[in-house]
Amino acid sequence: MKRISRLFLSVFSIMFFYAQQSIASSYIIDTEGGHAFIQFRISHLGYSVLAGRFNRFSGDFVYDTGNPSAASVNVLVETGSIDSNHAERDKHLRDEDFLAVKQFPQAQFVSSSYSEREDGSGLLKGNLTLRGVTRPIEIEVEHVGAGSDPWGGYRRGFTGRTRLVLADFGITKYLGDAAKEMELILGIEGIRSKSQRSSRKPR
């Protein structure tokens, strides 16, 4: 009887340990520390590539190592923070021809599903609202890694890429056929919420 009890306790302990490890964790995207970015690339008249970024954004994500398909992401972007390293061009990008930031000061992405592959890459699907138009998009994702930081926190990072057809979001200013699409390149590092740091062991 004692042997059965010990066996039961051992099995229960193992099950409890792995259940704790697979609890979904919430992460705040570390924009304050400069450990996240949203960059864009677009053809310039078909002759070269114009690159830039959005300097102000915020968001969070949920990720469960035991159930990656339950992941979710929510990101809010200040469209007026667009920065192409040229003041006059940025002024034009903010006006009615492009982002119309006075009327639409924010863009938002809200995920709807995530499918992770065995190699750690995945496909994130969701809805992007830009310039007042909401469209479904897909983002190719790479899981970079996770671990404890020197300040007592726990971090997890991803990169992502997607392409947007500008006309889908009401941006129809003609800049040549090569400029009809824009590539977005993302780097996201999240800090796990403090409420979960004491209840789980880092993985």
Secondary structure, DSSP 8 states (H G I E B T S, - for coil): -HHHHHHHHHHHHHHHHHHHHTS-EEEEE-TTTT--EEEEEEEETTTEEEEEEE--EEEEEEE-TT-GGG-EEEEEEEGGGEE-S-HHHHHHHHSTTTT-TTT--EEEEEEEEEEE-TTSEEEEEEEEEETTEEEEEEEEEEEEEEEE-TTS-EEEEEEEEEEEEGGGGT------GGGSEEEEEEEEEEEE-HHHHTTS---
